[in-house]
Amino acid sequence: MNVTDILATAKDSMTAKRAFAEPVERDGTTVIPAAAISGGGGGGGSDKDGQEGSGGGFGMGAKPVGAYVIKDGQVRWQPAVDINRLIMVVGIVAVTALLVGARIAKLQAQ
């Protein structure tokens, strides 16, 4: 696969259909899931001596961010909550508070 083919595949992959899933309808409520999409790629070419040496690659990732909920003609945004990230942030804040508190207590004791 050459660099042009990789870039064409990457272009085809980065569409709105990747960010918004098919709507789901139940009991008069429609939910449209949404995700944040990111991607990156790279490629190479032949060297200055004219030797063959091209190559490349592409990667893509998606993370759910929420959903649009449509009910009774009203649209609202329902954000997704990443519990693991929330726990990590709370843990970092708690450890930082303990370290700062210990440092302040040590300075006051002197």
N, CA, C and O of each residue as an XYZ file, in Angstrom:
440
protein
N       0.849     -1.171      0.000
C       0.000      0.000      0.000
C       0.894      1.232      0.000
O       1.787      1.347      0.840
N       0.668      2.145     -0.921
C       1.496      3.346     -0.985
C       0.870      4.483     -0.175
O      -0.235      4.352      0.351
N       1.592      5.591     -0.086
C       1.182      6.718      0.748
C      -0.145      7.293      0.266
O      -0.977      7.670      1.091
N      -0.365      7.369     -1.026
C      -1.617      7.903     -1.562
C      -2.805      7.059     -1.122
O      -3.855      7.597     -0.770
N      -2.643      5.738     -1.140
C      -3.723      4.851     -0.692
C      -4.007      5.040      0.792
O      -5.165      5.026      1.209
N      -2.964      5.214      1.586
C      -3.137      5.413      3.037
C      -3.882      6.718      3.298
O      -4.794      6.756      4.124
N      -3.502      7.784      2.600
C      -4.179      9.061      2.795
C      -5.633      9.000      2.344
O      -6.495      9.614      2.972
N      -5.922      8.272      1.269
C      -7.303      8.117      0.814
C      -8.119      7.350      1.848
O      -9.270      7.698      2.111
N      -7.537      6.314      2.435
C      -8.225      5.547      3.472
C      -8.465      6.406      4.698
O      -9.536      6.338      5.302
N      -7.481      7.215      5.074
C      -7.634      8.103      6.227
C      -8.748      9.110      5.982
O      -9.556      9.373      6.872
N      -8.794      9.664      4.798
C      -9.839     10.635      4.453
C     -11.212      9.996      4.534
O     -12.149     10.611      5.044
N     -11.349      8.785      4.045
C     -12.633      8.087      4.091
C     -13.034      7.734      5.522
O     -14.223      7.643      5.828
N     -12.052      7.535      6.398
C     -12.333      7.159      7.780
C     -12.802      8.331      8.624
O     -13.573      8.143      9.565
N     -12.354      9.530      8.308
C     -12.666     10.715      9.114
C     -13.938     11.388      8.597
O     -13.876     12.446      7.970
N     -15.089     10.770      8.863
C     -16.368     11.307      8.424
C     -17.271     11.539      9.628
O     -16.993     11.070     10.732
N     -18.353     12.268      9.397
C     -19.317     12.525     10.472
C     -19.960     11.233     10.960
O     -20.390     11.155     12.111
N     -20.032     10.216     10.098
C     -20.615      8.944     10.525
C     -19.776      8.276     11.601
O     -20.288      7.444     12.350
N     -18.504      8.622     11.693
C     -17.657      8.096     12.773
C     -17.953      8.818     14.086
O     -17.852      8.221     15.158
N     -18.318     10.096     14.007
C     -18.568     10.881     15.213
C     -19.984     10.696     15.749
O     -20.193     10.719     16.962
N     -20.957     10.514     14.862
C     -22.353     10.361     15.264
C     -22.849      8.993     14.826
O     -22.826      8.668     13.639
N     -23.297      8.195     15.784
C     -23.812      6.863     15.476
C     -25.234      6.980     14.917
O     -25.833      8.055     14.926
N     -25.748      5.872     14.442
C     -27.117      5.855     13.942
C     -28.082      6.153     15.092
O     -27.901      5.642     16.197
N     -29.106      6.976     14.842
C     -30.079      7.278     15.896
C     -30.815      6.019     16.356
O     -31.082      5.111     15.568
N     -31.135      5.990     17.650
C     -31.895      4.894     18.236
C     -33.197      5.476     18.756
O     -33.183      6.455     19.503
N     -34.338      4.878     18.366
C     -35.641      5.391     18.769
C     -36.362      4.357     19.620
O     -36.501      3.202     19.217
N     -36.822      4.772     20.801
C     -37.596      3.913     21.704
C     -38.676      4.756     22.374
O     -38.384      5.805     22.947
N     -39.890      4.308     22.303
C     -41.010      4.945     23.006
C     -41.082      6.457     22.786
O     -41.322      7.209     23.731
N     -40.880      6.898     21.565
C     -40.992      8.316     21.240
C     -39.771      9.159     21.573
O     -39.794     10.374     21.378
N     -38.706      8.542     22.070
C     -37.470      9.254     22.374
C     -36.384      8.784     21.409
O     -36.180      7.584     21.227
N     -35.697      9.733     20.800
C     -34.602      9.419     19.882
C     -33.284      9.826     20.529
O     -33.154     10.930     21.058
N     -32.309      8.924     20.480
C     -30.979      9.178     21.043
C     -29.955      9.072     19.914
O     -29.927      8.086     19.178
N     -29.113     10.104     19.789
C     -28.050     10.109     18.785
C     -26.715     10.175     19.521
O     -26.309     11.253     19.954
N     -26.015      9.031     19.671
C     -24.719      9.028     20.357
C     -23.659      9.801     19.568
O     -23.651      9.787     18.337
N     -22.767     10.475     20.298
C     -21.698     11.246     19.667
C     -20.359     10.880     20.297
O     -20.284     10.532     21.475
N     -19.308     10.967     19.493
C     -17.954     10.640     19.960
C     -16.976     11.684     19.439
O     -17.211     12.321     18.413
N     -15.880     11.846     20.162
C     -14.769     12.686     19.704
C     -13.815     11.775     18.930
O     -13.382     10.741     19.440
N     -13.500     12.161     17.718
C     -12.657     11.362     16.839
C     -11.318     12.059     16.667
O     -11.260     13.271     16.459
N     -10.240     11.282     16.754
C      -8.915     11.837     16.494
C      -8.130     10.842     15.653
O      -8.356      9.634     15.713
N      -7.231     11.363     14.893
C      -6.433     10.486     14.049
C      -5.130     11.154     13.658
O      -4.953     12.362     13.808
N      -4.250     10.357     13.167
C      -2.971     10.872     12.721
C      -2.325      9.888     11.769
O      -2.648      8.700     11.758
N      -1.437     10.388     10.995
C      -0.775      9.520     10.035
C       0.565     10.077      9.629
O       0.939     11.195      9.983
N       1.259      9.285      8.896
C       2.566      9.702      8.409
C       2.977      8.858      7.227
O       2.429      7.781      6.992
N       3.914      9.341      6.510
C       4.361      8.603      5.339
C       5.785      8.960      4.987
O       6.370      9.895      5.532
N       6.313      8.212      4.085
C       7.676      8.436      3.634
C       7.751      8.316      2.126
O       6.738      8.102      1.461
N       8.933      8.451      1.598
C       9.129      8.358      0.152
C      10.448      7.680     -0.143
O      11.083      7.105      0.741
N      10.845      7.755     -1.384
C      12.107      7.125     -1.767
C      13.278      8.028     -1.383
O      13.125      9.241     -1.242
N      14.448      7.412     -1.218
C      15.617      8.193     -0.833
C      16.183      8.930     -2.044
O      15.710      8.753     -3.167
N      17.198      9.756     -1.805
C      17.727     10.594     -2.875
C      18.486      9.816     -3.943
O      18.760     10.348     -5.018
N      18.828      8.557     -3.655
C      19.496      7.733     -4.660
C      18.495      7.060     -5.590
O      18.885      6.329     -6.501
N      17.196      7.306     -5.362
C      16.179      6.703     -6.224
C      15.800      5.284     -5.829
O      15.122      4.589     -6.585
N      16.225      4.857     -4.669
C      15.883      3.515     -4.205
C      14.439      3.493     -3.722
O      13.912      4.504     -3.259
N      13.816      2.347     -3.834
C      12.474      2.183     -3.305
C      12.554      2.256     -1.794
O      13.492      1.723     -1.200
N      11.598      2.900     -1.166
C      11.644      3.028      0.280
C      10.443      3.752      0.846
O      10.539      4.371      1.905
N       9.317      3.686      0.164
C       8.149      4.400      0.666
C       7.395      3.564      1.698
O       7.535      2.342      1.752
N       6.595      4.244      2.512
C       5.786      3.572      3.516
C       4.976      4.595      4.275
O       5.162      5.800      4.107
N       4.097      4.122      5.091
C       3.278      5.041      5.862
C       2.335      4.292      6.770
O       2.300      3.061      6.790
N       1.577      5.055      7.515
C       0.618      4.454      8.428
C      -0.396      5.474      8.897
O      -0.212      6.680      8.732
N      -1.466      4.973      9.483
C      -2.545      5.828      9.951
C      -3.197      5.179     11.157
O      -3.375      3.961     11.190
N      -3.551      5.979     12.144
C      -4.258      5.473     13.313
C      -5.412      6.385     13.662
O      -5.356      7.590     13.415
N      -6.450      5.820     14.232
C      -7.629      6.602     14.572
C      -8.179      6.116     15.908
O      -8.117      4.926     16.218
N      -8.714      7.035     16.690
C      -9.322      6.675     17.964
C     -10.615      7.439     18.166
O     -10.815      8.506     17.585
N     -11.490      6.891     18.993
C     -12.762      7.539     19.293
C     -13.065      7.392     20.774
O     -12.746      6.377     21.393
N     -13.692      8.432     21.335
C     -14.067      8.416     22.743
C     -15.487      8.966     22.847
O     -15.758     10.051     22.331
N     -16.407      8.242     23.505
C     -17.769      8.768     23.633
C     -17.784     10.061     24.441
O     -17.122     10.171     25.473
N     -18.549     11.033     23.957
C     -18.639     12.308     24.659
C     -20.052     12.623     25.125
O     -20.244     13.512     25.955
N     -21.041     11.910     24.606
C     -22.414     12.163     25.023
C     -23.405     11.768     23.959
O     -23.092     11.015     23.037
N     -24.608     12.290     24.101
C     -25.663     11.971     23.144
C     -26.668     13.111     23.088
O     -26.905     13.806     24.076
N     -27.250     13.285     21.914
C     -28.380     14.190     21.760
C     -29.635     13.376     22.014
O     -29.817     12.303     21.439
N     -30.502     13.890     22.880
C     -31.751     13.210     23.207
C     -32.896     14.079     22.697
O     -33.020     15.246     23.069
N     -33.733     13.491     21.837
C     -34.858     14.219     21.257
C     -36.144     13.586     21.795
O     -36.417     12.407     21.571
N     -36.923     14.400     22.510
C     -38.176     13.918     23.088
C     -39.190     15.053     23.073
O     -38.882     16.170     23.488
N     -40.370     14.774     22.607
C     -41.463     15.756     22.539
C     -41.041     17.022     21.804
O     -41.420     18.122     22.208
N     -40.270     16.890     20.743
C     -39.846     18.031     19.941
C     -38.737     18.857     20.571
O     -38.336     19.869     19.996
N     -38.231     18.466     21.724
C     -37.155     19.177     22.404
C     -35.853     18.385     22.279
O     -35.850     17.160     22.398
N     -34.756     19.092     22.039
C     -33.439     18.455     21.934
C     -32.600     18.890     23.130
O     -32.540     20.074     23.462
N     -31.955     17.920     23.773
C     -31.043     18.262     24.867
C     -29.769     17.434     24.722
O     -29.780     16.337     24.163
N     -28.699     17.975     25.227
C     -27.399     17.307     25.199
C     -27.191     16.585     26.524
O     -27.317     17.191     27.588
N     -26.875     15.305     26.467
C     -26.601     14.507     27.665
C     -25.131     14.096     27.612
O     -24.784     13.173     26.875
N     -24.254     14.763     28.382
C     -22.828     14.422     28.309
C     -22.541     13.044     28.905
O     -23.205     12.604     29.843
N     -21.549     12.385     28.345
C     -21.081     11.112     28.888
C     -20.128     11.409     30.042
O     -19.342     12.354     29.972
N     -20.195     10.621     31.085
C     -19.320     10.802     32.238
C     -18.324      9.648     32.254
O     -18.708      8.480     32.311
N     -17.036      9.995     32.202
C     -15.973      8.994     32.251
C     -15.579      8.812     33.718
O     -14.793      9.584     34.267
N     -16.144      7.776     34.337
C     -15.934      7.540     35.763
C     -14.453      7.320     36.085
O     -13.961      7.821     37.096
N     -13.747      6.581     35.241
C     -12.325      6.326     35.492
C     -11.525      7.623     35.522
O     -10.670      7.807     36.389
N     -11.796      8.513     34.588
C     -11.084      9.788     34.562
C     -11.453     10.629     35.777
O     -10.589     11.279     36.366
N     -12.723     10.624     36.156
C     -13.164     11.376     37.323
C     -12.472     10.882     38.590
O     -12.026     11.687     39.407
N     -12.383      9.577     38.755
C     -11.705      9.006     39.926
C     -10.222      9.388     39.928
O      -9.660      9.707     40.976
N      -9.596      9.354     38.759
C      -8.183      9.707     38.673
C      -7.958     11.174     39.065
O      -7.026     11.478     39.809
N      -8.797     12.071     38.574
C      -8.647     13.497     38.892
C      -8.864     13.736     40.386
O      -8.108     14.482     41.009
N      -9.887     13.111     40.962
C     -10.136     13.264     42.399
C      -8.943     12.734     43.198
O      -8.545     13.340     44.193
N      -8.374     11.608     42.768
C      -7.201     11.052     43.446
C      -6.008     11.982     43.385
O      -5.311     12.168     44.383
N      -5.766     12.568     42.223
C      -4.640     13.499     42.077
C      -4.831     14.725     42.959
O      -3.888     15.181     43.604
N      -6.046     15.258     42.988
C      -6.328     16.421     43.828
C      -6.130     16.071     45.303
O      -5.562     16.864     46.055
N      -6.593     14.890     45.721
C      -6.451     14.478     47.118
C      -4.984     14.314     47.507
O      -4.576     14.775     48.573
N      -4.193     13.670     46.667
C      -2.770     13.482     46.958
C      -2.056     14.834     47.007
O      -1.225     15.067     47.885
N      -2.377     15.713     46.076
C      -1.769     17.047     46.064
C      -2.128     17.814     47.334
O      -1.273     18.472     47.926
N      -3.396     17.729     47.753
C      -3.819     18.411     48.977
C      -3.080     17.857     50.192
O      -2.676     18.621     51.069
N      -2.898     16.544     50.254
C      -2.158     15.949     51.372
C      -0.706     16.405     51.395
O      -0.171     16.729     52.455
N      -0.063     16.431     50.226
C       1.329     16.866     50.157
C       1.483     18.328     50.539
O       2.403     18.682     51.276
N       0.598     19.178     50.049
C       0.662     20.608     50.376
C       0.371     20.807     51.854
O       1.042     21.597     52.519
N      -0.633     20.090     52.378
C      -0.956     20.199     53.808
C       0.201     19.768     54.680
O       0.486     20.412     55.689
N       0.879     18.680     54.306
C       2.037     18.222     55.072
C       3.160     19.243     55.018
O       3.831     19.481     56.022
N       3.369     19.841     53.872
C       4.420     20.864     53.729
C       4.118     22.089     54.579
O       5.010     22.637     55.227
N       2.854     22.518     54.576
C       2.464     23.680     55.385
C       2.625     23.369     56.871
O       3.125     24.198     57.631
N       2.199     22.170     57.286
C       2.337     21.782     58.695
C       3.804     21.733     59.116
O       4.143     22.112     60.237
N       4.662     21.274     58.233
C       6.092     21.200     58.519
C       6.695     22.598     58.660
O       7.522     22.831     59.541
N       6.282     23.529     57.795
C       6.792     24.904     57.870
C       6.303     25.608     59.130
O       7.046     26.389     59.725
N       5.071     25.348     59.543
C       4.534     25.983     60.743
C       5.181     25.430     62.014
O       5.275     26.126     63.025
N       5.624     24.171     61.951
C       6.246     23.552     63.124
C       7.660     24.089     63.368
O       8.177     23.933     64.475
N       8.284     24.696     62.407
C       9.649     25.187     62.556
C       9.726     26.452     63.300
O      10.818     26.984     63.502
